[in-house]
Amino acid sequence: MSSDNPVIQLACFSLDENLFAIDIMRIREIILPQKLSALPRSSRILEGVINLRGAVIPVMNLRKLFGMPGPANPKTTKLLIVSLARQTLALEVDTVMEIITVSAKDIKPPLNTTDGIGMEFLLGACLSDDRVFMILDIDSLLGQSEYREVVRTVSN
């Protein structure tokens, strides 16, 4: 490949029939669900925290964040441990599918809408084998108030 056409590797996962992808360089590991420690107060986005080799990692339920119903079979979910700009976070997903390589020129921008349907969480979309994957901007998953909630959770 020439240097004027960079490629990116994306880890693909699903939430129901919805297909998403995250830059593989942001994923630290993929693990089976762990025993959650509950939070003192219920959270809009956090399910609880896990102990991962001595580190307290908050677990975000993407289904709740995106306004989706719970999974059909919660026992098959996986946790993607991702590095955000300021925090390590576990994302609960239904299935981890594959890693794809996409040319940067083949990534389409997200739809230009203003009606609050979640486009603020997307970097763009790409095609692979006739499937459309929505590329998540994982740094946008935590707004300022959510980031403060995570910091309070991890510090306590």
Secondary structure, DSSP 8 states (H G I E B T S, - for coil): --TTS-EEEEEEEEETTEEEEEEGGGEEEEE-----B--SS--SSEEEEEEETTEEEEEEEHHHHTT----S-GGG-EEEEEE-SS-EEEEEESEEEEEEEEEGGG-B------S-SSGGGEEEEEEETTEEEEEE-GGGGS-HHHHHHHHHHHH-
